[in-house]
């Protein structure tokens, strides 16, 4: 679980304006671009190369993965 104080200071590493992130399941999601950053063992992976694009994130969150 991400501490609320930590969540308040985290920002999207992809967007130039550094918008806030929101907690959605096991991901931190950018409030502007919609990219999702996984949280693994309570550690947010905020590197741009760890980001899931919005479409892939939606698929993972809702279990709608196509075969």
mmCIF file of the N, C-alpha and C atoms, coordinates in Angstrom:
data_MODEL
# 
_entry.id   MODEL 
# 
loop_
_atom_site.group_PDB 
_atom_site.id 
_atom_site.type_symbol 
_atom_site.label_atom_id 
_atom_site.label_alt_id 
_atom_site.label_comp_id 
_atom_site.label_asym_id 
_atom_site.label_entity_id 
_atom_site.label_seq_id 
_atom_site.pdbx_PDB_ins_code 
_atom_site.Cartn_x 
_atom_site.Cartn_y 
_atom_site.Cartn_z 
_atom_site.occupancy 
_atom_site.B_iso_or_equiv 
_atom_site.pdbx_formal_charge 
_atom_site.auth_seq_id 
_atom_site.auth_comp_id 
_atom_site.auth_asym_id 
_atom_site.auth_atom_id 
_atom_site.pdbx_PDB_model_num 
ATOM 1   N N  . UNK A 1 1  ? 0.847   -1.186  0.000   1.00 0.00 ? 1  UNK A N  1 
ATOM 2   C CA . UNK A 1 1  ? 0.000   0.000   0.000   1.00 0.00 ? 1  UNK A CA 1 
ATOM 3   C C  . UNK A 1 1  ? 0.888   1.242   0.000   1.00 0.00 ? 1  UNK A C  1 
ATOM 4   N N  . UNK A 1 2  ? 0.557   2.189   -0.843  1.00 0.00 ? 2  UNK A N  1 
ATOM 5   C CA . UNK A 1 2  ? 1.314   3.431   -0.939  1.00 0.00 ? 2  UNK A CA 1 
ATOM 6   C C  . UNK A 1 2  ? 0.814   4.396   0.129   1.00 0.00 ? 2  UNK A C  1 
ATOM 7   N N  . UNK A 1 3  ? 1.747   4.953   0.860   1.00 0.00 ? 3  UNK A N  1 
ATOM 8   C CA . UNK A 1 3  ? 1.417   5.940   1.891   1.00 0.00 ? 3  UNK A CA 1 
ATOM 9   C C  . UNK A 1 3  ? 0.817   7.182   1.235   1.00 0.00 ? 3  UNK A C  1 
ATOM 10  N N  . UNK A 1 4  ? -0.240  7.719   1.834   1.00 0.00 ? 4  UNK A N  1 
ATOM 11  C CA . UNK A 1 4  ? -0.926  8.895   1.281   1.00 0.00 ? 4  UNK A CA 1 
ATOM 12  C C  . UNK A 1 4  ? 0.010   10.095  1.140   1.00 0.00 ? 4  UNK A C  1 
ATOM 13  N N  . UNK A 1 5  ? 0.898   10.298  2.093   1.00 0.00 ? 5  UNK A N  1 
ATOM 14  C CA . UNK A 1 5  ? 1.852   11.420  2.027   1.00 0.00 ? 5  UNK A CA 1 
ATOM 15  C C  . UNK A 1 5  ? 2.780   11.260  0.827   1.00 0.00 ? 5  UNK A C  1 
ATOM 16  N N  . UNK A 1 6  ? 3.219   10.034  0.570   1.00 0.00 ? 6  UNK A N  1 
ATOM 17  C CA . UNK A 1 6  ? 4.076   9.768   -0.585  1.00 0.00 ? 6  UNK A CA 1 
ATOM 18  C C  . UNK A 1 6  ? 3.301   9.995   -1.875  1.00 0.00 ? 6  UNK A C  1 
ATOM 19  N N  . UNK A 1 7  ? 2.077   9.514   -1.927  1.00 0.00 ? 7  UNK A N  1 
ATOM 20  C CA . UNK A 1 7  ? 1.258   9.671   -3.119  1.00 0.00 ? 7  UNK A CA 1 
ATOM 21  C C  . UNK A 1 7  ? 1.050   11.149  -3.470  1.00 0.00 ? 7  UNK A C  1 
ATOM 22  N N  . UNK A 1 8  ? 0.970   11.995  -2.465  1.00 0.00 ? 8  UNK A N  1 
ATOM 23  C CA . UNK A 1 8  ? 0.780   13.433  -2.694  1.00 0.00 ? 8  UNK A CA 1 
ATOM 24  C C  . UNK A 1 8  ? 1.954   14.080  -3.429  1.00 0.00 ? 8  UNK A C  1 
ATOM 25  N N  . UNK A 1 9  ? 3.163   13.530  -3.287  1.00 0.00 ? 9  UNK A N  1 
ATOM 26  C CA . UNK A 1 9  ? 4.336   14.155  -3.908  1.00 0.00 ? 9  UNK A CA 1 
ATOM 27  C C  . UNK A 1 9  ? 4.803   13.463  -5.188  1.00 0.00 ? 9  UNK A C  1 
ATOM 28  N N  . UNK A 1 10 ? 4.264   12.280  -5.479  1.00 0.00 ? 10 UNK A N  1 
ATOM 29  C CA . UNK A 1 10 ? 4.665   11.574  -6.693  1.00 0.00 ? 10 UNK A CA 1 
ATOM 30  C C  . UNK A 1 10 ? 4.034   12.241  -7.913  1.00 0.00 ? 10 UNK A C  1 
ATOM 31  N N  . UNK A 1 11 ? 4.779   12.248  -9.017  1.00 0.00 ? 11 UNK A N  1 
ATOM 32  C CA . UNK A 1 11 ? 4.305   12.867  -10.252 1.00 0.00 ? 11 UNK A CA 1 
ATOM 33  C C  . UNK A 1 11 ? 4.707   12.006  -11.445 1.00 0.00 ? 11 UNK A C  1 
ATOM 34  N N  . UNK A 1 12 ? 4.017   12.198  -12.534 1.00 0.00 ? 12 UNK A N  1 
ATOM 35  C CA . UNK A 1 12 ? 4.290   11.438  -13.752 1.00 0.00 ? 12 UNK A CA 1 
ATOM 36  C C  . UNK A 1 12 ? 5.668   11.808  -14.311 1.00 0.00 ? 12 UNK A C  1 
ATOM 37  N N  . UNK A 1 13 ? 6.525   10.814  -14.532 1.00 0.00 ? 13 UNK A N  1 
ATOM 38  C CA . UNK A 1 13 ? 7.850   11.098  -15.082 1.00 0.00 ? 13 UNK A CA 1 
ATOM 39  C C  . UNK A 1 13 ? 7.844   11.281  -16.601 1.00 0.00 ? 13 UNK A C  1 
ATOM 40  N N  . UNK A 1 14 ? 6.704   11.047  -17.239 1.00 0.00 ? 14 UNK A N  1 
ATOM 41  C CA . UNK A 1 14 ? 6.620   11.150  -18.693 1.00 0.00 ? 14 UNK A CA 1 
ATOM 42  C C  . UNK A 1 14 ? 6.175   12.549  -19.122 1.00 0.00 ? 14 UNK A C  1 
ATOM 43  N N  . UNK A 1 15 ? 5.179   13.092  -18.438 1.00 0.00 ? 15 UNK A N  1 
ATOM 44  C CA . UNK A 1 15 ? 4.618   14.396  -18.808 1.00 0.00 ? 15 UNK A CA 1 
ATOM 45  C C  . UNK A 1 15 ? 5.521   15.532  -18.335 1.00 0.00 ? 15 UNK A C  1 
ATOM 46  N N  . UNK A 1 16 ? 5.726   16.517  -19.207 1.00 0.00 ? 16 UNK A N  1 
ATOM 47  C CA . UNK A 1 16 ? 6.586   17.662  -18.878 1.00 0.00 ? 16 UNK A CA 1 
ATOM 48  C C  . UNK A 1 16 ? 6.066   18.471  -17.698 1.00 0.00 ? 16 UNK A C  1 
ATOM 49  N N  . UNK A 1 17 ? 4.736   18.562  -17.552 1.00 0.00 ? 17 UNK A N  1 
ATOM 50  C CA . UNK A 1 17 ? 4.160   19.370  -16.470 1.00 0.00 ? 17 UNK A CA 1 
ATOM 51  C C  . UNK A 1 17 ? 4.114   18.632  -15.133 1.00 0.00 ? 17 UNK A C  1 
ATOM 52  N N  . UNK A 1 18 ? 4.532   17.363  -15.118 1.00 0.00 ? 18 UNK A N  1 
ATOM 53  C CA . UNK A 1 18 ? 4.606   16.535  -13.903 1.00 0.00 ? 18 UNK A CA 1 
ATOM 54  C C  . UNK A 1 18 ? 3.282   16.495  -13.127 1.00 0.00 ? 18 UNK A C  1 
ATOM 55  N N  . UNK A 1 19 ? 2.200   16.045  -13.788 1.00 0.00 ? 19 UNK A N  1 
ATOM 56  C CA . UNK A 1 19 ? 0.911   15.966  -13.101 1.00 0.00 ? 19 UNK A CA 1 
ATOM 57  C C  . UNK A 1 19 ? 0.924   14.885  -12.022 1.00 0.00 ? 19 UNK A C  1 
ATOM 58  N N  . UNK A 1 20 ? -0.030  14.967  -11.102 1.00 0.00 ? 20 UNK A N  1 
ATOM 59  C CA . UNK A 1 20 ? -0.088  13.971  -10.031 1.00 0.00 ? 20 UNK A CA 1 
ATOM 60  C C  . UNK A 1 20 ? -0.502  12.596  -10.546 1.00 0.00 ? 20 UNK A C  1 
ATOM 61  N N  . UNK A 1 21 ? -0.235  11.611  -9.726  1.00 0.00 ? 21 UNK A N  1 
ATOM 62  C CA . UNK A 1 21 ? -0.623  10.237  -10.008 1.00 0.00 ? 21 UNK A CA 1 
ATOM 63  C C  . UNK A 1 21 ? -1.738  9.841   -9.056  1.00 0.00 ? 21 UNK A C  1 
ATOM 64  N N  . UNK A 1 22 ? -2.592  8.924   -9.510  1.00 0.00 ? 22 UNK A N  1 
ATOM 65  C CA . UNK A 1 22 ? -3.629  8.389   -8.628  1.00 0.00 ? 22 UNK A CA 1 
ATOM 66  C C  . UNK A 1 22 ? -3.451  6.881   -8.540  1.00 0.00 ? 22 UNK A C  1 
ATOM 67  N N  . UNK A 1 23 ? -3.834  6.332   -7.422  1.00 0.00 ? 23 UNK A N  1 
ATOM 68  C CA . UNK A 1 23 ? -3.722  4.900   -7.183  1.00 0.00 ? 23 UNK A CA 1 
ATOM 69  C C  . UNK A 1 23 ? -4.925  4.196   -7.784  1.00 0.00 ? 23 UNK A C  1 
ATOM 70  N N  . UNK A 1 24 ? -4.651  3.248   -8.688  1.00 0.00 ? 24 UNK A N  1 
ATOM 71  C CA . UNK A 1 24 ? -5.705  2.440   -9.312  1.00 0.00 ? 24 UNK A CA 1 
ATOM 72  C C  . UNK A 1 24 ? -5.234  0.996   -9.274  1.00 0.00 ? 24 UNK A C  1 
ATOM 73  N N  . UNK A 1 25 ? -5.802  0.227   -8.381  1.00 0.00 ? 25 UNK A N  1 
ATOM 74  C CA . UNK A 1 25 ? -5.375  -1.159  -8.235  1.00 0.00 ? 25 UNK A CA 1 
ATOM 75  C C  . UNK A 1 25 ? -3.911  -1.216  -7.832  1.00 0.00 ? 25 UNK A C  1 
ATOM 76  N N  . UNK A 1 26 ? -3.114  -1.955  -8.582  1.00 0.00 ? 26 UNK A N  1 
ATOM 77  C CA . UNK A 1 26 ? -1.685  -2.098  -8.301  1.00 0.00 ? 26 UNK A CA 1 
ATOM 78  C C  . UNK A 1 26 ? -0.849  -1.188  -9.199  1.00 0.00 ? 26 UNK A C  1 
ATOM 79  N N  . UNK A 1 27 ? -1.443  -0.062  -9.622  1.00 0.00 ? 27 UNK A N  1 
ATOM 80  C CA . UNK A 1 27 ? -0.761  0.874   -10.508 1.00 0.00 ? 27 UNK A CA 1 
ATOM 81  C C  . UNK A 1 27 ? -0.929  2.304   -10.018 1.00 0.00 ? 27 UNK A C  1 
ATOM 82  N N  . UNK A 1 28 ? 0.050   3.133   -10.335 1.00 0.00 ? 28 UNK A N  1 
ATOM 83  C CA . UNK A 1 28 ? -0.092  4.569   -10.194 1.00 0.00 ? 28 UNK A CA 1 
ATOM 84  C C  . UNK A 1 28 ? -0.360  5.084   -11.595 1.00 0.00 ? 28 UNK A C  1 
ATOM 85  N N  . UNK A 1 29 ? -1.435  5.837   -11.756 1.00 0.00 ? 29 UNK A N  1 
ATOM 86  C CA . UNK A 1 29 ? -1.884  6.259   -13.075 1.00 0.00 ? 29 UNK A CA 1 
ATOM 87  C C  . UNK A 1 29 ? -1.799  7.777   -13.189 1.00 0.00 ? 29 UNK A C  1 
ATOM 88  N N  . UNK A 1 30 ? -1.201  8.243   -14.290 1.00 0.00 ? 30 UNK A N  1 
ATOM 89  C CA . UNK A 1 30 ? -1.086  9.674   -14.546 1.00 0.00 ? 30 UNK A CA 1 
ATOM 90  C C  . UNK A 1 30 ? -2.467  10.263  -14.807 1.00 0.00 ? 30 UNK A C  1 
ATOM 91  N N  . UNK A 1 31 ? -2.749  11.398  -14.173 1.00 0.00 ? 31 UNK A N  1 
ATOM 92  C CA . UNK A 1 31 ? -4.043  12.053  -14.338 1.00 0.00 ? 31 UNK A CA 1 
ATOM 93  C C  . UNK A 1 31 ? -4.154  12.807  -15.660 1.00 0.00 ? 31 UNK A C  1 
ATOM 94  N N  . UNK A 1 32 ? -3.048  12.903  -16.411 1.00 0.00 ? 32 UNK A N  1 
ATOM 95  C CA . UNK A 1 32 ? -3.083  13.595  -17.703 1.00 0.00 ? 32 UNK A CA 1 
ATOM 96  C C  . UNK A 1 32 ? -2.949  12.620  -18.870 1.00 0.00 ? 32 UNK A C  1 
ATOM 97  N N  . UNK A 1 33 ? -1.868  11.871  -18.937 1.00 0.00 ? 33 UNK A N  1 
ATOM 98  C CA . UNK A 1 33 ? -1.633  10.998  -20.097 1.00 0.00 ? 33 UNK A CA 1 
ATOM 99  C C  . UNK A 1 33 ? -2.239  9.607   -19.938 1.00 0.00 ? 33 UNK A C  1 
ATOM 100 N N  . UNK A 1 34 ? -2.584  9.217   -18.710 1.00 0.00 ? 34 UNK A N  1 
ATOM 101 C CA . UNK A 1 34 ? -3.218  7.924   -18.480 1.00 0.00 ? 34 UNK A CA 1 
ATOM 102 C C  . UNK A 1 34 ? -2.276  6.746   -18.415 1.00 0.00 ? 34 UNK A C  1 
ATOM 103 N N  . UNK A 1 35 ? -0.968  6.991   -18.485 1.00 0.00 ? 35 UNK A N  1 
ATOM 104 C CA . UNK A 1 35 ? -0.007  5.894   -18.374 1.00 0.00 ? 35 UNK A CA 1 
ATOM 105 C C  . UNK A 1 35 ? -0.037  5.320   -16.968 1.00 0.00 ? 35 UNK A C  1 
ATOM 106 N N  . UNK A 1 36 ? 0.190   4.011   -16.880 1.00 0.00 ? 36 UNK A N  1 
ATOM 107 C CA . UNK A 1 36 ? 0.180   3.341   -15.585 1.00 0.00 ? 36 UNK A CA 1 
ATOM 108 C C  . UNK A 1 36 ? 1.553   2.820   -15.218 1.00 0.00 ? 36 UNK A C  1 
ATOM 109 N N  . UNK A 1 37 ? 1.924   3.016   -13.968 1.00 0.00 ? 37 UNK A N  1 
ATOM 110 C CA . UNK A 1 37 ? 3.211   2.573   -13.456 1.00 0.00 ? 37 UNK A CA 1 
ATOM 111 C C  . UNK A 1 37 ? 2.958   1.506   -12.396 1.00 0.00 ? 37 UNK A C  1 
ATOM 112 N N  . UNK A 1 38 ? 3.539   0.325   -12.575 1.00 0.00 ? 38 UNK A N  1 
ATOM 113 C CA . UNK A 1 38 ? 3.250   -0.762  -11.647 1.00 0.00 ? 38 UNK A CA 1 
ATOM 114 C C  . UNK A 1 38 ? 3.848   -0.533  -10.258 1.00 0.00 ? 38 UNK A C  1 
ATOM 115 N N  . UNK A 1 39 ? 3.171   -1.089  -9.265  1.00 0.00 ? 39 UNK A N  1 
ATOM 116 C CA . UNK A 1 39 ? 3.671   -1.112  -7.894  1.00 0.00 ? 39 UNK A CA 1 
ATOM 117 C C  . UNK A 1 39 ? 4.005   -2.570  -7.607  1.00 0.00 ? 39 UNK A C  1 
ATOM 118 N N  . UNK A 1 40 ? 5.275   -2.838  -7.347  1.00 0.00 ? 40 UNK A N  1 
ATOM 119 C CA . UNK A 1 40 ? 5.733   -4.198  -7.102  1.00 0.00 ? 40 UNK A CA 1 
ATOM 120 C C  . UNK A 1 40 ? 6.348   -4.260  -5.709  1.00 0.00 ? 40 UNK A C  1 
ATOM 121 N N  . UNK A 1 41 ? 5.824   -5.135  -4.859  1.00 0.00 ? 41 UNK A N  1 
ATOM 122 C CA . UNK A 1 41 ? 6.296   -5.255  -3.478  1.00 0.00 ? 41 UNK A CA 1 
ATOM 123 C C  . UNK A 1 41 ? 6.284   -3.905  -2.774  1.00 0.00 ? 41 UNK A C  1 
ATOM 124 N N  . UNK A 1 42 ? 5.194   -3.155  -2.957  1.00 0.00 ? 42 UNK A N  1 
ATOM 125 C CA . UNK A 1 42 ? 4.992   -1.834  -2.354  1.00 0.00 ? 42 UNK A CA 1 
ATOM 126 C C  . UNK A 1 42 ? 5.966   -0.769  -2.844  1.00 0.00 ? 42 UNK A C  1 
ATOM 127 N N  . UNK A 1 43 ? 6.646   -1.020  -3.952  1.00 0.00 ? 43 UNK A N  1 
ATOM 128 C CA . UNK A 1 43 ? 7.589   -0.054  -4.521  1.00 0.00 ? 43 UNK A CA 1 
ATOM 129 C C  . UNK A 1 43 ? 7.079   0.385   -5.891  1.00 0.00 ? 43 UNK A C  1 
ATOM 130 N N  . UNK A 1 44 ? 6.776   1.684   -6.054  1.00 0.00 ? 44 UNK A N  1 
ATOM 131 C CA . UNK A 1 44 ? 6.334   2.151   -7.369  1.00 0.00 ? 44 UNK A CA 1 
ATOM 132 C C  . UNK A 1 44 ? 7.495   2.176   -8.357  1.00 0.00 ? 44 UNK A C  1 
ATOM 133 N N  . UNK A 1 45 ? 7.252   1.638   -9.535  1.00 0.00 ? 45 UNK A N  1 
ATOM 134 C CA . UNK A 1 45 ? 8.253   1.632   -10.596 1.00 0.00 ? 45 UNK A CA 1 
ATOM 135 C C  . UNK A 1 45 ? 7.941   2.796   -11.528 1.00 0.00 ? 45 UNK A C  1 
ATOM 136 N N  . UNK A 1 46 ? 8.597   3.923   -11.287 1.00 0.00 ? 46 UNK A N  1 
ATOM 137 C CA . UNK A 1 46 ? 8.268   5.163   -11.980 1.00 0.00 ? 46 UNK A CA 1 
ATOM 138 C C  . UNK A 1 46 ? 9.222   5.519   -13.115 1.00 0.00 ? 46 UNK A C  1 
ATOM 139 N N  . UNK A 1 47 ? 9.929   4.556   -13.631 1.00 0.00 ? 47 UNK A N  1 
ATOM 140 C CA . UNK A 1 47 ? 10.767  4.823   -14.796 1.00 0.00 ? 47 UNK A CA 1 
ATOM 141 C C  . UNK A 1 47 ? 9.890   4.865   -16.043 1.00 0.00 ? 47 UNK A C  1 
ATOM 142 N N  . UNK A 1 48 ? 10.145  5.787   -16.960 1.00 0.00 ? 48 UNK A N  1 
ATOM 143 C CA . UNK A 1 48 ? 9.323   5.860   -18.171 1.00 0.00 ? 48 UNK A CA 1 
ATOM 144 C C  . UNK A 1 48 ? 9.214   4.517   -18.908 1.00 0.00 ? 48 UNK A C  1 
ATOM 145 N N  . UNK A 1 49 ? 10.286  3.743   -18.913 1.00 0.00 ? 49 UNK A N  1 
ATOM 146 C CA . UNK A 1 49 ? 10.230  2.451   -19.622 1.00 0.00 ? 49 UNK A CA 1 
ATOM 147 C C  . UNK A 1 49 ? 9.380   1.409   -18.890 1.00 0.00 ? 49 UNK A C  1 
ATOM 148 N N  . UNK A 1 50 ? 8.991   1.671   -17.647 1.00 0.00 ? 50 UNK A N  1 
ATOM 149 C CA . UNK A 1 50 ? 8.104   0.769   -16.900 1.00 0.00 ? 50 UNK A CA 1 
ATOM 150 C C  . UNK A 1 50 ? 6.633   1.074   -17.151 1.00 0.00 ? 50 UNK A C  1 
ATOM 151 N N  . UNK A 1 51 ? 6.349   2.189   -17.796 1.00 0.00 ? 51 UNK A N  1 
ATOM 152 C CA . UNK A 1 51 ? 4.973   2.646   -17.986 1.00 0.00 ? 51 UNK A CA 1 
ATOM 153 C C  . UNK A 1 51 ? 4.199   1.755   -18.951 1.00 0.00 ? 51 UNK A C  1 
ATOM 154 N N  . UNK A 1 52 ? 2.940   1.550   -18.625 1.00 0.00 ? 52 UNK A N  1 
ATOM 155 C CA . UNK A 1 52 ? 2.020   0.884   -19.541 1.00 0.00 ? 52 UNK A CA 1 
ATOM 156 C C  . UNK A 1 52 ? 1.182   1.966   -20.210 1.00 0.00 ? 52 UNK A C  1 
ATOM 157 N N  . UNK A 1 53 ? 1.022   1.901   -21.538 1.00 0.00 ? 53 UNK A N  1 
ATOM 158 C CA . UNK A 1 53 ? 0.151   2.861   -22.196 1.00 0.00 ? 53 UNK A CA 1 
ATOM 159 C C  . UNK A 1 53 ? -1.287  2.665   -21.709 1.00 0.00 ? 53 UNK A C  1 
ATOM 160 N N  . UNK A 1 54 ? -2.102  3.706   -21.813 1.00 0.00 ? 54 UNK A N  1 
ATOM 161 C CA . UNK A 1 54 ? -3.475  3.629   -21.284 1.00 0.00 ? 54 UNK A CA 1 
ATOM 162 C C  . UNK A 1 54 ? -4.274  2.411   -21.763 1.00 0.00 ? 54 UNK A C  1 
ATOM 163 N N  . UNK A 1 55 ? -4.168  2.045   -23.041 1.00 0.00 ? 55 UNK A N  1 
ATOM 164 C CA . UNK A 1 55 ? -4.938  0.922   -23.567 1.00 0.00 ? 55 UNK A CA 1 
ATOM 165 C C  . UNK A 1 55 ? -4.510  -0.394  -22.914 1.00 0.00 ? 55 UNK A C  1 
ATOM 166 N N  . UNK A 1 56 ? -3.209  -0.572  -22.771 1.00 0.00 ? 56 UNK A N  1 
ATOM 167 C CA . UNK A 1 56 ? -2.696  -1.800  -22.151 1.00 0.00 ? 56 UNK A CA 1 
ATOM 168 C C  . UNK A 1 56 ? -3.050  -1.838  -20.669 1.00 0.00 ? 56 UNK A C  1 
ATOM 169 N N  . UNK A 1 57 ? -2.987  -0.689  -20.012 1.00 0.00 ? 57 UNK A N  1 
ATOM 170 C CA . UNK A 1 57 ? -3.347  -0.605  -18.605 1.00 0.00 ? 57 UNK A CA 1 
ATOM 171 C C  . UNK A 1 57 ? -4.813  -0.993  -18.412 1.00 0.00 ? 57 UNK A C  1 
ATOM 172 N N  . UNK A 1 58 ? -5.700  -0.452  -19.235 1.00 0.00 ? 58 UNK A N  1 
ATOM 173 C CA . UNK A 1 58 ? -7.131  -0.793  -19.144 1.00 0.00 ? 58 UNK A CA 1 
ATOM 174 C C  . UNK A 1 58 ? -7.335  -2.289  -19.300 1.00 0.00 ? 58 UNK A C  1 
ATOM 175 N N  . UNK A 1 59 ? -6.640  -2.871  -20.241 1.00 0.00 ? 59 UNK A N  1 
ATOM 176 C CA . UNK A 1 59 ? -6.751  -4.308  -20.473 1.00 0.00 ? 59 UNK A CA 1 
ATOM 177 C C  . UNK A 1 59 ? -6.329  -5.102  -19.242 1.00 0.00 ? 59 UNK A C  1 
ATOM 178 N N  . UNK A 1 60 ? -5.220  -4.709  -18.623 1.00 0.00 ? 60 UNK A N  1 
ATOM 179 C CA . UNK A 1 60 ? -4.733  -5.404  -17.428 1.00 0.00 ? 60 UNK A CA 1 
ATOM 180 C C  . UNK A 1 60 ? -5.671  -5.204  -16.241 1.00 0.00 ? 60 UNK A C  1 
ATOM 181 N N  . UNK A 1 61 ? -6.185  -3.990  -16.079 1.00 0.00 ? 61 UNK A N  1 
ATOM 182 C CA . UNK A 1 61 ? -7.062  -3.702  -14.941 1.00 0.00 ? 61 UNK A CA 1 
ATOM 183 C C  . UNK A 1 61 ? -8.393  -4.433  -15.042 1.00 0.00 ? 61 UNK A C  1 
ATOM 184 N N  . UNK A 1 62 ? -8.890  -4.602  -16.259 1.00 0.00 ? 62 UNK A N  1 
ATOM 185 C CA . UNK A 1 62 ? -10.199 -5.197  -16.440 1.00 0.00 ? 62 UNK A CA 1 
ATOM 186 C C  . UNK A 1 62 ? -10.151 -6.635  -16.928 1.00 0.00 ? 62 UNK A C  1 
ATOM 187 N N  . UNK A 1 63 ? -8.934  -7.169  -17.081 1.00 0.00 ? 63 UNK A N  1 
ATOM 188 C CA . UNK A 1 63 ? -8.790  -8.571  -17.478 1.00 0.00 ? 63 UNK A CA 1 
ATOM 189 C C  . UNK A 1 63 ? -9.302  -8.873  -18.881 1.00 0.00 ? 63 UNK A C  1 
ATOM 190 N N  . UNK A 1 64 ? -9.293  -7.869  -19.763 1.00 0.00 ? 64 UNK A N  1 
ATOM 191 C CA . UNK A 1 64 ? -9.779  -8.054  -21.127 1.00 0.00 ? 64 UNK A CA 1 
ATOM 192 C C  . UNK A 1 64 ? -8.643  -8.307  -22.099 1.00 0.00 ? 64 UNK A C  1 
ATOM 193 N N  . UNK A 1 65 ? -7.704  -9.109  -21.716 1.00 0.00 ? 65 UNK A N  1 
ATOM 194 C CA . UNK A 1 65 ? -6.560  -9.360  -22.585 1.00 0.00 ? 65 UNK A CA 1 
ATOM 195 C C  . UNK A 1 65 ? -6.981  -10.260 -23.728 1.00 0.00 ? 65 UNK A C  1 
ATOM 196 N N  . UNK A 1 66 ? -6.656  -9.831  -24.934 1.00 0.00 ? 66 UNK A N  1 
ATOM 197 C CA . UNK A 1 66 ? -6.986  -10.623 -26.116 1.00 0.00 ? 66 UNK A CA 1 
ATOM 198 C C  . UNK A 1 66 ? -5.936  -11.683 -26.327 1.00 0.00 ? 66 UNK A C  1 
ATOM 199 N N  . UNK A 1 67 ? -6.364  -12.832 -26.810 1.00 0.00 ? 67 UNK A N  1 
ATOM 200 C CA . UNK A 1 67 ? -5.418  -13.917 -27.061 1.00 0.00 ? 67 UNK A CA 1 
ATOM 201 C C  . UNK A 1 67 ? -4.995  -13.916 -28.506 1.00 0.00 ? 67 UNK A C  1 
# 
